[in-house]
Amino acid sequence: MSDITKQIDLVTGNRRMRRYRGSEWMRSMVQETHLSAADLIWPIFVIEGENKTENIEAMPGVERMSVDRAVEAAKHARDLGIPAIATFPNIDYAKRDKTGSEILNPDNLINQTTRAIKAAVPEIGIITDVALDPFTSDGHDGIFEDGEIVNDKTVEVLAKAAILQAQAGSDIIAPSEMMDGRIGIIRQALDDAGYQSVAIMSYAAKFVSGFYGPYREAIGTSNFLKGDKNSYFLNPANPNEAIRDAALDVQEGADMMMVKPGLPYLDMCLRVKEEFGLPTFAYQVSGEYAMIKAAAQNGWLDEERAMMESLMAFKRAGCDGILTYFAPRAAELMKVK
Ligand code: PBG
């Protein structure tokens, strides 16, 4: 025995961690965390028109698509074993106004999309966002009046919008604007309208973030968003406030939780999962996608490896699933194996 060997044995009592790593079969046998297509939720961007797609500059490989194309995407997702799609609209500028009134049009782009997908691919889950930002002329998630985002008035509109989304066939309502009291009021509104079986996925811990930039290009708000969202999203420095806010969502009846952005907030994923034990999801947001894409396009990192490693990180941190623009790519990759 060499000196170094003796020393290791003395300290560790013959424990050699590398026994777990010596062969592919052993690594597979002791693997603690698993990722599958069932863990993925695919966010898509929808535009008006027919048989139309548009590139999003800051999100290479992601397209805005017309409703008929969204239906095709939903079929593709189903075939890959992706359980659900989350839809985000980019509506005509002419339809955006101060109060986001288009969100209350029963036949708006988002509800049209839900109806079309539900008719063609009933076996896939539809998650719809309720927030005003795709509908307001200032790009804010709530109603902006006299220099502030008005909470209760906004929530009233969101509750009505949630009913219309449920009516169109949405399975999960996902409030993403961080207004106070929204989960309880939306739950009540859904129940009163007979939609007890429609679930609520709360964007429970949503932080102010620089990583949302490409999304704002995707839904067309980056040009006119005034100011910041600091008065309603969480301060990235405040994990305890995030938990207190999330706790209210649980009390108010959230069925599942989301942490957003994803990778920079893995600590919050773990804490939200441990604290509440609800199904917990992370949103790997547009900027996170763009970072990996941009580096890969420069040949600076291996896109597939970085993608899969980042998705596995969410599972390791306790998430039950991930909203990710990589969903079809990752599912495709896992199918091959
Ligand atoms: C706001 C909303 C945001 C995203 C989805 N809905 C954040 C924002 O624009 O402030 C971001 C999604 C992403 O970056 O991928 N309701």
Residues whose N, C-alpha, C, O or C-beta is under 5 A from the ligand:
A	BS01	PBG	A131 D133 D141 S176 F211 Y212 Y215 V285 S286 G287
